[in-house]
């Protein structure tokens, strides 16, 4: 997968995340179609997230340079990690959607609540990384585990940057 493709996927995810929040905010103004619109947005976001996960797996497959024994140990752990990460990232999506829904009327109490939720999200993400670092180190060389988390971090930062670019600052 080329760098351009990765950037396109990341941009699509960022736009989908923000569109989901903006559309959800609009649904408050148009109640008759709210459920249908929300379902459509959720479906589009999930499709984009699946595409990102597939692209990420492809990148990892090309950069990890695993032998067959390492691959047999790595991929099942990676799939477990991705499953848990998806649940944690659902919280991130909910925070973004909540911000989008209340952006124009955000007060200090709501801003504090979003900030607290963001910190909890970051803590859960770090705990997940620590958990899988330890699990992977049981079956893989440290350099291989380090490579995985380096690639993971780069991809996460790329997507995070694309999402952050689309979210206006709170005033």
Secondary structure, DSSP 8 states (H G I E B T S, - for coil): --HHHHHHHHHHHHHHHHHHHHHHHHHTT-GGGHHHHHHHHHHHHHHHHHHHHHHHHHHHHHHS---HHHHHHHHHHHHHHHHHHHHHHHHHHHHHHHHHHHGGG--HHHHHHHHHHHHHHHHHHHHHHHHHHHHHHTTS-HHHHHHHHHHHHHHHHHHHHHHHHHS----
